Amino acid sequence: GANFYVLASIYSQKGDSANAIATMGKALAADRTAENSHGIASDLEALGTLTRKAGRLPDAFMWYKRSFNVWLAIDNAPGVERALRALVELAGEAGEDPEYYSAMLAKILPASPP
């Protein structure tokens, strides 16, 4: 999936969101075939970023939610945090409760010193 991931990034940098999203879908399919959980989570997160950039906020929310679930399943704290931060930002646009995701994020972040 890495080659497709890089190609999708190039399309995105050129402003070709349709090809970027389609190519990232190919990266996801390749990582699923290889059973590469980290790659799958990264691809899902990238699809969130690409669809967000394209203004497709409900789709972006769905991709970030799926990436959150995979990051959580493979116990990748930085990925979990990134996905939750995106979910908090996008929840309202997707018809979801931002407070639910804010509370989840607060549970994983270390308490700040007094």
C-alpha positions as CSV (number, residue, x, y, z in Angstrom):
1,G,0.0,0.0,0.0
2,A,3.0,2.3,0.5
3,N,3.4,3.1,-3.2
4,F,-0.3,4.0,-3.5
5,Y,0.0,6.1,-0.3
6,V,2.8,8.1,-1.8
7,L,1.0,8.5,-5.1
8,A,-2.1,9.7,-3.3
9,S,0.0,12.3,-1.5
10,I,1.3,13.6,-4.8
11,Y,-2.2,13.9,-6.2
12,S,-3.3,15.8,-3.1
13,Q,-0.3,18.2,-3.3
14,K,-1.3,18.9,-6.9
15,G,-4.9,19.6,-5.8
16,D,-6.3,16.6,-7.5
17,S,-8.5,15.4,-4.6
18,A,-10.6,12.9,-6.7
19,N,-7.5,11.0,-7.8
20,A,-5.9,11.3,-4.3
21,I,-9.0,9.8,-2.7
22,A,-9.3,7.0,-5.3
23,T,-5.6,6.1,-5.0
24,M,-5.7,6.1,-1.2
25,G,-8.6,3.6,-1.5
26,K,-6.1,1.4,-3.5
27,A,-3.6,1.8,-0.7
28,L,-6.2,0.7,1.8
29,A,-7.2,-2.3,-0.3
30,A,-3.5,-3.3,-0.6
31,D,-2.9,-3.0,3.2
32,R,-6.1,-5.0,3.9
33,T,-4.8,-7.8,1.6
34,A,-1.4,-7.7,3.4
35,E,-3.2,-7.6,6.8
36,N,-1.1,-4.6,7.7
37,S,-3.0,-3.1,10.6
38,H,-0.8,0.0,10.9
39,G,-1.1,0.6,7.2
40,I,-4.9,0.2,7.3
41,A,-5.1,2.7,10.2
42,S,-2.8,5.2,8.4
43,D,-4.8,4.8,5.1
44,L,-8.1,5.4,6.9
45,E,-6.7,8.4,8.6
46,A,-5.4,9.7,5.3
47,L,-8.8,9.2,3.7
48,G,-10.2,11.3,6.5
49,T,-7.7,14.0,5.8
50,L,-8.3,13.9,2.0
51,T,-12.1,14.0,2.2
52,R,-11.9,16.8,4.8
53,K,-9.7,18.8,2.5
54,A,-12.2,18.1,-0.3
55,G,-15.0,19.5,1.9
56,R,-16.7,16.2,2.4
57,L,-17.0,16.5,6.2
58,P,-19.4,13.6,6.9
59,D,-17.2,11.3,4.9
60,A,-14.1,12.6,6.7
61,F,-15.8,11.9,10.0
62,M,-16.5,8.4,9.0
63,W,-12.9,7.7,7.9
64,Y,-11.5,9.2,11.1
65,K,-13.9,7.1,13.2
66,R,-12.8,4.0,11.4
67,S,-9.1,4.9,11.8
68,F,-9.7,5.6,15.5
69,N,-11.1,2.0,15.9
70,V,-8.1,0.5,14.2
71,W,-5.6,2.6,16.1
72,L,-7.4,1.7,19.4
73,A,-7.3,-2.1,18.4
74,I,-3.6,-2.0,17.8
75,D,-2.9,0.1,20.9
76,N,-1.3,3.0,19.1
77,A,-1.8,6.0,21.4
78,P,-0.6,8.7,19.0
79,G,-3.0,7.5,16.3
80,V,-5.8,7.3,18.8
81,E,-5.2,10.9,19.9
82,R,-4.9,12.2,16.3
83,A,-8.2,10.5,15.3
84,L,-10.0,11.7,18.4
85,R,-8.9,15.3,17.8
86,A,-10.2,15.1,14.3
87,L,-13.5,13.6,15.5
88,V,-13.9,16.4,18.0
89,E,-13.4,19.0,15.3
90,L,-15.7,17.3,12.8
91,A,-18.5,15.9,15.0
92,G,-20.9,18.8,14.7
93,E,-20.6,18.9,10.9
94,A,-21.3,15.1,10.8
95,G,-24.4,15.4,13.0
96,E,-22.6,13.8,15.9
97,D,-22.1,15.0,19.5
98,P,-18.7,16.7,19.8
99,E,-18.9,16.4,23.6
100,Y,-18.9,12.6,23.4
101,Y,-15.6,12.7,21.5
102,S,-14.2,15.5,23.7
103,A,-14.9,13.4,26.8
104,M,-13.1,10.4,25.2
105,L,-10.1,12.6,24.4
106,A,-10.0,14.0,27.9
107,K,-9.8,10.5,29.3
108,I,-6.7,9.6,27.3
109,L,-4.8,12.9,27.7
110,P,-2.6,13.2,30.8
111,A,-3.9,15.5,33.4
112,S,-2.2,18.9,33.3
113,P,-0.3,19.9,36.5
114,P,-2.0,22.3,38.8
